[in-house]
Amino acid sequence: MKAETQLQNPYEPEPMRLIRRYPLNEDVHFFQVRAVDMEKALSLNYLPGQFMMISINGIGEAPFSISSTPSRPGLLEFGIRKVGNMTNRIFQLKENGIFGVRGPYGNGFPIEKIKGNDLVIIMGGLGAVPLRSLLLYALDNRDQFGKIYLLHGARTPDEMLFRNEFFNMMKRDDLFCHLTVDQDDTGQWPFETGVVTRLFGKLAHIDPKNTYFAVCGPPVMYKFVVAEILKLNVPKHQILMTLERRMKCGVGKCGHCIIGGYIYTCLEGPVFSYWDVLHMKGLI
Amino acid sequence: MRAVKIKKENLFDFLEAIKPFGDLWGPVKSGDGYVLEKVTDYSNIEMSALRTRIPFKKLLFPPKFTMFKFDEKGIRSSDEELPRQVIFGLHPCDLHALLIMDNFHSLHYVDPYYRERRERTAVIGLSCFPDDRCFCKATNTHYTEKGFDLFLTDLGDFYILWIGSSLGDDMVRECPELVDEEVTHDDLEKYIAWRKKRESNFKLKLDFTGMPSIMELSYDSPLWDELGEKCLSCGACTIVCPTCPCFNVIDEVDIGGGTGERTRRWDSCMFREYSMVAGGHNFREARSERLKLRFTHKLQAFVGAFGEAACVGCGRCIGACPVDIDIQTVAQNLKGEEVKA
């Protein structure tokens, strides 16, 4: 929302109801929520790649990537890893519990630029959460995109987020879906093994000038993945990544998410192109 | 803007006449320095005070305040009416900082807490003579035509009273008998002479030209590690800086647990936890990294879209840092100039 049209206090969260939750793996749970006010639930608009501030009175607030797609309005979905005070409390929430959410914030993926091009989505670990939003959006608006590839890497089969959802996507004929795990102790894993860059053989025939890449994963993944993408001669501004920072406000005031001295991740990010990122200091 | 004159002997009567505009805050003596305090006895105002220890920002975004309260039913906005206030004695450096803060708090999203206080605030600026810590001339913030409702330029036995806003005009209209509408050619000459004298009084010669590009090139300079070794991470520099608005948000729960409030407090990018995310990864673990962040913000650019540095040359950090890491020593070090200890 732009400053000129802003009427409400942007720091006051909207009450939301937890509709359902279930584990995606041992530490990460899926949370589906809806604004208590049905009108607000249906009018909430956002872009894939944007985030929201989840608020628990008495604990505080933290930013979380939206995992659902605006092409399916009404419900918001998050994939949350239990990692600290805030997420511990979120994990105590039960179905029908009420808590606060405000947003959406951040720039989101440049959907309008991506439209008409091929799209390669590369996700590792928790990076599946924000990129699922982009993937579902593209699949829901299939005619507006060229070829769509999904390369998804997890450490083990048990750790792979949205496993069943992606297994089902393997059957689609409008998506090239490739899943890999670093290590499979079960011996039951039916797909690839090895790190996600092993899947780059599947991209041999892409047209680099007309392809956008969206990457999200653990810090170590970026280096190797970006090197592989560059080998394909993809322009740097067509390689998109989404970053994580500490945030206390989400609206460009508290200062915690600043990168390189003056880039507010919550305003200018969290989605940046590799070209933007190249000139940022203190990135990782 | 419009200029009138007011005799020095009329100033206290003037301050009395503008009482309806709010509580008067001005610089008063405290120990060996000055603090910005609520004033009822006008003779306590230190007209020659240069910088107050903590700048005006404490009146526009207090060090700690309640954003809203909550209970089992949800959140409740505060319905408390904030008092009107008149801040007296801000010098051009602080007025420039005020403009930066006004801009910052309305950029992209309006901060409602800032706006609420700002809309209840009138600002009366006051001319000054630099001491050995002032370097507003180097930051080009030593004059201002904006940022105030009224501004007083001290020309001996009278002030030129600059009226910078409609609110300032309202204040003057409370007591038209105290001002002299006629500014003569003689007054203009006095004003020009005063400017010349003031300009020649800047003792701290700093050259800030090219600072953004030098910051860019010095990103990997070993200087940052040297400064990081000395820095105590105390945050004094950020507390006294008139353009440091960063904050933390902390929930306070009442005993019993069901009710509480969300509070906002000043935070400092010098603190270790500032850039730490859940799970413990810290994007600025080293003190040198945190120093670099602060000085990039001050000397290169504030917010990307702002495109300008945020240092106004008030000199507060020069006095506040216990180990002499301040905007002056950093800028001189980066430019390879001799630094006097």
Interface residues (C-beta under 8 A of the other chain):
Chain A: M1 K2 A3 Q6 N9 P10 Y11 E12 P13 P15 N57 G58 I59 G60 E61 A62 R81 V83 G84 M86 T87 I98 G100 E244 R245 R246 K248 C249 V251 G252 K253 C254 G255 H256 I258 I259 G260 G261 Y262 I263 Y264 L267 E268 K281 G282 I284
Chain B: M67 F68 F70 G74 I75 S77 F104 H105 S106 L107 H108 Y109 V110 D111 P112 Y113 M215 Y219 P245 C246 F247 N248 V249 I250 D251 V253 G257 G260 R262 D267 C269 Y274 S275 M276 V277 A278 G279 F283 R284 E289 K292 L293 F295 T296 H297 Q300 A301 F302 V303 G304 F306
